[in-house]
Structure formats: C-alpha cells, structure tokens
C-alpha cells in the first residue's frame, strides 16, 4: 500500500508513532511525502500518488502498452494547464487544457495499485499530434505497432478524441494514411 503524508499520519496516529514504524521498518519513506509498506515501488505508482491530478502519457504509456521497446528516461505526466510546475528531473510535464486532459484517462492496475494513464486510442491521437516533434524512427516503430493492433482499437473513441482538437480533420487523415 502507498500513502501520502496525511494518510500515513492517520494510520499511525502521530509523527512519533510514524517514526517508530519507520525505525522498525514496518513502513518505508519512498520519497518526500510518500510512504509505503514495501521498500521498493514502481515509479509510476509513486508519481501517480504524488501528482493525483496527473495522467501518465506519451513515452511512458507507449512503453507500458508494449508499443515500443525503448525504455523512457523520464515519466511523462499530463497535468492541467494551471497546475504548478513539477520540479523533478525524473518527470516530463505536459500541460493540457482541462477539457482535453481527462479524455481517454483510464485506471490501470500496476502491482495492485491504480494509476491513471491514457488509453491506446488517446495515445494514438497524441502521437499523431506530436509527430513532428518525435524522432522519426521512434514514431515509425510506434505507428507500426499500432498497425498490428488496429483491430483492437475503438475507432469511435479515436474520433471522439480527435474532435477535441482544432485540426481534427488533418489528424484524422494522417491516422487513416499512417495506421490503416
């Protein structure tokens, strides 16, 4: 189980009891303000708990869904555009308008913990939107993996997500040309 500070204080009653539990290794301090009953945790779980309004996206999600074999060097998190800047060199923050932030956001189980991550349909829209900012070989690898799972995708969801963006017709044409 993973806890933020106020949850762990509630569990142990006060700071003194928390310190005793830490000393006896009943609970571990994973990161500032984050505690767990396990010594090591998946970083996706840690940062999802630390930034609850964020959604795992881009390279991190592509790797999670086996759309690439490139291990991301940072965790990509989409946050509301008015969210505070995350000052952590392990995170790449992407600001999004609230209207589009939650489109495609789903709970994914990682080590019995819930993590918010974009679904494959939303990620397809994201990679097409950012195709000019991504290395060509990386883009081609992900698109070719999408071609292999095209029958699993819900095209109605893809169209719904595309409609949230200004250039939805152009993006739709690119998806048709590149993936199908």
C-alpha positions in Angstrom: 0.0 0.0 0.0 1.2 3.5 -0.7 0.3 6.6 1.3 0.8 10.3 1.2 1.8 12.0 4.5 -1.6 12.8 5.9 -2.8 9.2 5.2 0.2 7.7 7.0 -0.2 10.0 10.0 -3.9 9.0 10.1 -2.8 5.3 10.1 -0.2 5.7 12.8 -1.8 8.4 14.9 1.0 10.9 15.1 4.6 11.7 14.0 6.1 9.8 16.9 4.4 6.5 16.1 5.3 7.1 12.4 8.9 7.5 13.3 8.8 4.3 15.4 7.2 2.4 12.5 9.9 3.7 10.2 12.6 2.6 12.6 11.1 -0.9 12.9 10.8 -1.0 9.0 7.0 -1.5 9.2 6.7 1.3 6.7 9.3 3.0 4.4 9.7 6.6 3.3 9.9 6.3 -0.5 10.1 9.9 -1.4 9.3 13.2 0.3 5.7 12.9 1.4 5.3 9.4 0.1 5.3 6.3 2.2 4.8 2.6 1.5 4.7 -0.8 3.3 7.1 -2.0 0.5 10.7 -0.9 0.3 10.7 -0.5 -3.5 7.8 0.6 -5.7 7.3 1.1 -9.4 7.9 4.8 -10.1 4.6 5.1 -12.0 2.8 4.3 -8.7 4.9 6.8 -6.7 4.3 9.7 -9.1 0.7 8.9 -9.7 0.1 9.1 -6.0 2.3 12.2 -5.6 0.5 14.0 -8.5 -3.1 12.7 -8.3 -4.5 15.1 -11.0 -1.8 13.9 -13.5 -2.2 11.3 -16.2 0.6 9.1 -17.5 1.1 9.7 -21.2 3.4 9.6 -24.2 6.7 7.6 -24.0 5.9 6.1 -20.6 2.5 4.9 -21.7 3.8 3.7 -25.0 6.3 1.5 -23.2 3.7 0.3 -20.7 1.4 -0.8 -23.6 4.3 -2.5 -25.4 4.0 -0.1 -28.3 7.8 0.5 -28.1 10.8 -1.3 -26.6 12.5 2.0 -25.8 12.6 2.4 -22.0 11.7 6.1 -21.3 14.3 8.0 -19.4 11.6 10.2 -17.8 8.0 9.7 -16.7 5.6 11.7 -18.9 2.7 13.2 -16.9 -0.1 15.3 -18.4 -1.4 17.9 -15.9 -4.0 20.7 -16.0 -2.6 23.9 -17.7 -3.0 25.8 -14.4 -1.2 23.1 -12.3 2.0 24.0 -10.6 5.3 23.2 -12.4 6.7 19.9 -11.2 10.3 20.4 -10.4 11.6 16.9 -10.7 14.2 15.8 -13.2 12.6 12.3 -13.4 9.4 13.8 -14.8 8.5 15.4 -18.1 5.4 17.5 -17.5 2.9 18.2 -20.3 0.3 20.9 -19.6 -3.2 20.4 -21.1 -6.5 22.3 -21.0 -8.9 20.7 -18.6 -11.4 20.0 -21.4 -8.9 17.6 -23.1 -7.0 16.3 -20.0 -9.5 13.7 -18.9 -10.4 12.4 -22.4 -9.1 8.8 -22.6 -8.0 8.8 -18.9 -8.3 5.3 -17.5 -7.4 3.4 -14.3 -4.7 0.8 -14.9 -3.6 -1.7 -12.3 0.1 -1.8 -11.6 1.2 -4.0 -8.7 -2.4 -3.8 -7.2 -2.4 0.0 -7.3 -4.5 2.2 -9.5 -2.6 4.5 -11.9 -4.3 6.9 -14.3 -3.0 6.5 -17.8 -4.3 7.4 -21.3 -5.8 4.5 -23.2 -4.3 3.4 -26.5 -6.8 5.4 -28.6 -5.9 8.6 -26.9 -2.2 7.8 -27.2 -2.7 7.3 -31.0 -4.1 10.8 -31.2 -1.3 12.2 -29.1 1.5 10.7 -31.2 -0.1 11.9 -34.4 -0.4 15.4 -32.9 3.2 15.4 -31.9 4.7 13.5 -34.9 6.9 16.4 -36.0 8.5 16.7 -32.5 9.4 13.0 -32.2 12.4 11.2 -33.7 11.3 9.6 -37.0 12.5 6.1 -36.2 10.7 6.2 -32.8 7.5 7.4 -34.5 7.6 4.7 -37.1 8.2 2.0 -34.5 5.1 3.1 -32.6 2.9 3.5 -35.7 3.9 0.1 -37.0 2.9 -1.4 -33.6 -0.4 0.4 -33.8 -0.9 -1.2 -37.3 -0.6 -4.6 -35.6 -3.3 -3.9 -33.0 -5.6 -1.8 -35.3 -8.4 -4.3 -34.9 -8.4 -3.9 -31.1 -8.8 -0.1 -31.3 -12.2 1.6 -30.7 -12.4 4.0 -33.7 -15.4 5.7 -32.2 -13.2 6.8 -29.2 -10.4 7.9 -31.6 -12.9 10.1 -33.5 -14.2 11.5 -30.2 -10.7 12.4 -29.1 -9.8 13.9 -32.4 -12.9 16.2 -32.2 -11.3 17.9 -29.2 -8.6 19.4 -31.3 -8.7 22.3 -33.8 -7.1 20.4 -36.7 -9.1 17.2 -36.2 -9.7 16.7 -40.0 -6.0 16.8 -40.8 -5.2 14.5 -37.8 -7.9 12.1 -39.0 -6.4 12.0 -42.5 -2.9 11.3 -41.1 -4.3 8.4 -38.9 -6.1 6.9 -42.0 -2.9 7.2 -44.1 -0.4 6.1 -41.4 -2.2 3.4 -39.5 -4.9 1.8 -41.7 
